[in-house]
Amino acid sequence: MIRMRFFTEEDKGVMFRLAKAHEPFTEHVTPDMFLARIADQEGWIFEDDGQLVGYLTLSTFQPLHSALIHATIRPEYRGLWIGMSNLRAVFGHLFNGDCLDLEKVYAYAVVGETYPAAKLLDSLGFQREGLDRRGLKLVDGRVFDLVRYGMLREECPWIKPRSEIRQWLKARRTRVH
Ligand SMILES: CC(C)(COP(=O)(O)OP(=O)(O)OC[C@H]1O[C@@H](n2cnc3c(N)ncnc32)[C@H](O)[C@@H]1OP(=O)(O)O)[C@@H](O)C(=O)NCCC(=O)NCCS
């Protein structure tokens, strides 16, 4: 059974190893770079029998109006709805939590490379907000466009009463893409 908990300093080493081994675009990332990147971030890890199978990081921006989220799941655990079910569960914390009361959450998907990321964000109810042309450049010179996805608090289905969530899911299933 997958368990989710806030990550701590002690988890960051194993999170780095997961990112390095399984996340695209991490060829040039060193442990120091990774630790610096997540130094001010909070978030959750997903564990299966104590083994790290994924994580979700959250970068908040002062004065706590918005946050950027990023999820990574170990490849053999992808497609099992771990991203979907665990991300759904964090929206209460993001939009209605004791600590966070955000207006907006956003995320990026790399064009042409991470179809699952785009699908996950779309399934969660994020809206496509725009194309960040050449938003990612790697040390070897390769450049990629990014799609920016955003969700406003009032658009978030997962903090609404169950009956409204059911309606939202039904409407999505019948929507013609
Ligand atoms: C993006 C990622 C976190 C998705 O996690 P996951 O647990 O595998 O996703 P889920 O199983 O919850 O699937 C969510 C949706 O994406 C779809 N999906 C998942 N993997 C897919 C794949 N390989 N191809 C097509 N669709 C896929 C699922 O069918 C589901 O859609 P549905 O709600 O219509 O059924 C995972 O693929 C990953 O770690 N990718 C590398 C890191 C990354 O790109 N992160 C950016 C995310 S912000």
The ligand as an ORCA input file, in Angstrom:
! r2SCAN-3c Opt
* xyz 0 1
  C       4.048     12.507    -14.626
  C       4.059     11.372    -13.598
  C       4.345     11.977    -12.216
  C       2.657     10.707    -13.613
  O       2.537      9.861    -12.467
  P       1.688      8.488    -12.523
  O       1.475      8.037    -11.115
  O       2.325      7.533    -13.462
  O       0.316      9.006    -13.162
  P      -1.096      8.328    -12.959
  O      -0.961      6.827    -13.005
  O      -1.740      8.888    -11.731
  O      -1.863      8.790    -14.278
  C      -2.476     10.079    -14.392
  C      -3.092     10.185    -15.758
  O      -2.072     10.102    -16.771
  C      -2.266      8.963    -17.637
  N      -0.961      8.353    -17.868
  C      -0.071      7.924    -16.939
  N       1.019      7.429    -17.548
  C       0.790      7.533    -18.890
  C       1.544      7.200    -20.055
  N       2.757      6.655    -19.974
  N       1.002      7.465    -21.256
  C      -0.215      8.023    -21.352
  N      -0.994      8.381    -20.294
  C      -0.475      8.141    -19.082
  C      -3.188      8.053    -16.853
  O      -3.971      7.252    -17.707
  C      -4.045      9.034    -16.076
  O      -5.055      9.568    -16.913
  P      -6.607      9.298    -16.557
  O      -6.879     10.058    -15.294
  O      -7.335      9.843    -17.729
  O      -6.729      7.800    -16.390
  C       5.119     10.280    -13.951
  O       4.898      9.837    -15.272
  C       6.555     10.773    -13.840
  O       7.162     10.669    -12.775
  N       7.129     11.361    -14.942
  C       8.507     11.900    -14.937
  C       8.600     13.191    -14.149
  C       7.739     14.320    -14.732
  O       7.656     14.511    -15.935
  N       7.132     15.104    -13.841
  C       6.325     16.270    -14.205
  C       4.971     16.203    -13.539
  S       4.448     17.755    -12.861
*
